[in-house]
Amino acid sequence: MANGDRSTNLVQFLERSVARWPDRPYLGTRALPGPRYDWVTYRDFGRRVDAVRGGLAQLGVERGQRVGIISNNRLEWAVAHFAALGRGACWVPMYEAELAATWEHILKDSAVEVLFISSATVYEKVKVFLERLPSLRKVILLEGEGDDTLAGLEALGRAHPVAPVQPAPSDLAVLIYTSGTTGDAKGVELTHANLVSNHYGRRAMFPGFSEQSRTLSILPWAHVYGMGELHTWTEIGGSVGLVGSLDTLLGDFALVQPTFLLAVPRVFNRIYNALWAKMNEDGGLKRALFVASLEAARRDRELKKKGQRSRRNALKLKLGDRLVFSKIRARFGGRLEGVMTGSAAMNSELSAFFFDVGIPLYDVYGMTETSPGITLNCPAAHRSGSVGKPMESVRVEIDASAVEEGAHDGEIVVYGPNVMKGYHRKPEATAAVMTATGGLRTGDRGRFDADGYLFITGRLKDQFKLENGKYVFPASLEEVLELHPLVQTSMVSGDGKPHCVALIVVDAVAEKTWAEKHGAPFERAVLERELTESIKARFGSYEVPRKFLFVDEPFTVANGLLTQTMKLKRKQIAARYAAAIAKLY
């Protein structure tokens, strides 16, 4: 796409797609009673945005003011989002599954003036602290009828239409508060230029995206990764189905039939474990055929690397694809061409598995502060184990001075139009991560290979040093531990200790299934041995956990042990289980 044809702000994303593809389906929602999806066209969606924009104008919302929302992904979220941007306002999204104290902090810190709220249930939690929010002057419910509802605001706007404001590229588009794995949530200021440039960087590496593309939206739009998906699919004129829930995920795949997905690795960890659990449960010929098909695919990869072919193996692979892999693809709707996975590095074993099945997982790297993309794997340039090459207009440097002497990596520093304006009202925090030349210090360790692919080697904040001075990067160990079908989540610790230990959350459903099949519970001692052997096969002896703590309570967003993007809140987990961890030593 020529630069002259590109939009300069997010408002134009929607305007141009409404003009080009008015009758195409845009957003789809699981209908009740179902199972089916109801779709709204670009034309009808645009009309609702026009109405809400007019309503916001009547409320006095002007350029630069803050409009917030507390809601899960839904049609009305997107309507309010584009309407607020069309008034030149800055959008402040918040998770519906969040502590009320966090909402209060964000609303105060950002000085939100108009707030959209998903439901009366959420409003009951918010009204407790409304009097402590001097800037907030209007609350609007997304549901119901009346003056203080979205329906009422649309009616007001239809009676008083206004043309959209065209924000300057340097205007703030969104203020997103980090999920706070360290407990220090900060508002990240992202401009229209930040988000627009990142969108076009994605498009350049995925030229196959078009108005025929369809996604099933799984990630929250309150996170920049999920929001980027919404923006990209809007600009290309594609269709976005909203997942009903994790419980309806498989059915949603069948109904929406996505061509592409954005997800986090933990989603595919669970799918991978579920597939193996099913094969192990069925056993016999079915499992043998599954294993033989995977072996044929692995052999095919090895032969291709050597520039060789085997007709016998090709026939095995063709048979395996027809009898096994095609059935797995059908569970994803049958049209899935690829998946972009971010938030954490994808385990190379899982990546190879899904590539073999015919669902390529493209590992990407980014963060809220970079809008979010930094590097991408894509169909034209992919290397297993890496997070790809820098996106268009993005430059990445490796600062070796930030790590221990003699290391073969360094801190990843990012330059480009995707780098945030700064942390809201936190000049010291902004200065701490920005270099004198405008680079962003990511806090992640990495290295480039000879062909320019970036490999993540650890996180400066997550790494710890054992008593013997050896550094350990726990995320890499946890990826391997979670490949075991009985492990739902894990966390490795050992800072300042003589050896590593691991907290293990066992998958209760998988454990029950195993016990029912074998007539006895799976012994934890056996699980410990299997986990130890899996680590020994891939890591140094000093990295192998010597003790295991089995935790009954899952790590979840609801209990505060996972972020909204499924990352471990290490400090909170360590604090909760401090006494039990101490006993392991």
Secondary structure, DSSP 8 states (H G I E B T S, - for coil): --GGGS-SSHHHHHHHHHHH-TTSEEEEEEETTTTEEEEEEHHHHHHHHHHHHHHHHHTT--TT-EEEEE--S-HHHHHHHHHHHTTT-EEEEE-SSS-HHHHHHHHHHHT-SEEEES-HHHHHHHGGGGGG-TT--EEEESSSSSTTBHHHHHHHHHHS--------TTSEEEEEE---TTS---EEEEEHHHHHHHHHHHHHH-TT--TT-EEEE-S-TTSHHHHHHHHHHHHHT-EEEE---GGGHHHHHHHH--SEEEE-HHHHHHHHHHHHHHHHHH-HHHHHHHHHHHHHHHHHHHHHHTT---HHHHHHHHHHIIIIIHHHHHHTTS---EEEE-SS---HHHHHHHHHHT--EEEEEE-GGGSSEEEE-BTTB--TTS--EE-TT-EEEEEGGGS-TT-S-EEEEEESTTS-SEETT-HHHHHHHB-TTS-EEEEEEEEE-TTS-EEEEEETTT-EE-TTS-EE-HHHHHHHHTTSTTEEEEEEE-TTSSS-EEEEEE-HHHHHHHHHHHTS---HHHHHHHHHHHHHTTS-GGGS-SEEEEESS---TTTTSB-TTS-B-HHHHHHHTHHHHHHH-
